[in-house]
Amino acid sequence: MTLADKPNIVLIYIDDLGYGDLGCYDCTDIPTPHIDRLAEQGVRFTASYITNPPCCPSRCTLMMGQYGQRFGKYGMSRGLPIPEDRPTLAKFMGQNGYVTGQIGKWDIGSKVQGPLQVGFDAVAQTPPKKKGSKYFCTNQDGKIQWLTDYDGDNIVTFIERHKAEPFFLYWSPEAVHSKNDEAPPRLTVRANAKGKRSKLAGAIVSVDDQIGKLTKALSKHGLNNNTLVIFSSDNGANIGEEGSSAPYRGGKGNGTQQEGWVRVPTIFSMPGVIPQGKDFHKQIANFDFYSTIASAAGLPIPKHCDGVNLIPYLTGKNKKEPHEYLFWLNNEPGDAERRHLIAVRWKQWRLYKKYAKDPWQLFNLETDPKEEKNVAQKHPQIVERLSAKHAAWAKTLAPLGKIPKLTKSHDRIGTGHGWTYAKQ
C-alpha cells in the first residue's frame, strides 16, 4: 500500500453519549438522521465497551490502545502521564505518513502532555467563550456561535486543507457533557424530548449536524470510500442529564456499577471495505480502535496494544470472538466512591462487585439486561471461572501510577481561532 493509497481516518469520541440516545439505537425522541445514515452505511456495534471509565481514563485507553491499568491508571487519576515508551495513536499515525489533527476536548495524560506533545501535527484552538457561558463561543467573525457547531466548521476546514494527503482526524466535542441547560431553542425544538432531557436532546441534535457537515465534506472531495469513520462515546449516559442507557440500567453519576455506564453506541463506516447496514453483537472495547486503524492503514499493530483489528470480524472472515473476556478494575484510592468497579464480561454473563471485599454478583444480560436478578448462587461454577480469569488478568497489570505535581501546562493550546501546528 503506497502513501497515496492509505485511507483517511476520522475518529469521533462524544462525551457522555448514552447507548439509548440515538435513533439507530432505538431512541424515539431525538432525531439523529446523519448518525443513523452512518450506521446504515456501516456497522452498528451492540456490545461496545469502555473498560476504564469515565472521561479521562477512557480517553487515555483510546489513545494508547490498551487497558489503562497497563500503565497504572485505575480510575480518574487525572494528570497521570501516559507512557512515553510506546506510541500514542496520533504519534503512530504521524510516523507513518499521516497528517494528524485534533479538535475539541483533550483530558489525556499529564499537564505537559498536550496533543501537540504526544503526536498531533495540528490542533484547533479553543475559541473565546461568551462571558458566563460554557457552550457559546465567539467565532472568527465576532459572532456568537454554539461550540459544537464551531467544531463542525473546523472539521470541514481540516478536510479542505488536507484532502490531498492521508489524514487522521480526532474530534472529541465537549457535547453532550453536562450541563446542557444552555442548549438553544433552535436545537431543542427539533426533538420531541421533554423536560430536562430536551436540553440534552438539543446538544445531541447539534452533534448530529456536525456529522452531516463531515459526510458532506468527504462526499464533496470523493473521499467517502477511502475514509474510515469511527463514532463512539467515552462512557455511558449521564443520568443527571436524563440520558438514556436503554435497554440497560445505570450510567454516569448514578449506577456506575451497572452495564449502562460501560456499554456505549459505536459505529464503523467505510463503504466498500466494511459491510453496510450490519449489526455486530460480539463484544469489543475502545482499545480495538487503535489496532483497527493501524491495520486499515496497512500497518502492523504495535506490540503494546491490547486490541485487535476488527475489520476481519466485521466482514465475516474471522468468526471468533474479538475478546472472549473483557475486564474492569476501577479502584483508584480517593476516587469518587460511586466509580469503583471490578467486573468481567463473558458470553451473556456479567460478574461484578464494587469493592474487593464485596461478594460477587452475577447477571445474565440476555434475559436480565437491567441486572435486577443476581444469580451468583445459582451458578457458582461461572462465578469461580470468571473471578479466576479476573485475578489472572490483574496480575499482568502495572502498579497504581503516581500523579506528578506540575505547574507548567500544555493541556490546552490556548484561547483563539484557527489552528496551532507542531511543525511551522
Helices and strands as residue ranges (DSSP letters): G 3-5, E 8-14, G 23-25, H 33-40, E 43-49, H 55-64, G 68-71, H 89-95, E 99-104, G 115-117, E 122-124, E 136-138, E 144-146, H 147-162, E 167-172, H 185-188, H 197-220, G 224-226, E 227-233, G 239-241, G 259-261, E 263-269, E 278-280, E 284-285, H 288-296, H 311-315, E 325-330, G 337-339, E 341-346, E 349-353, E 361-364, H 380-394, E 419-421
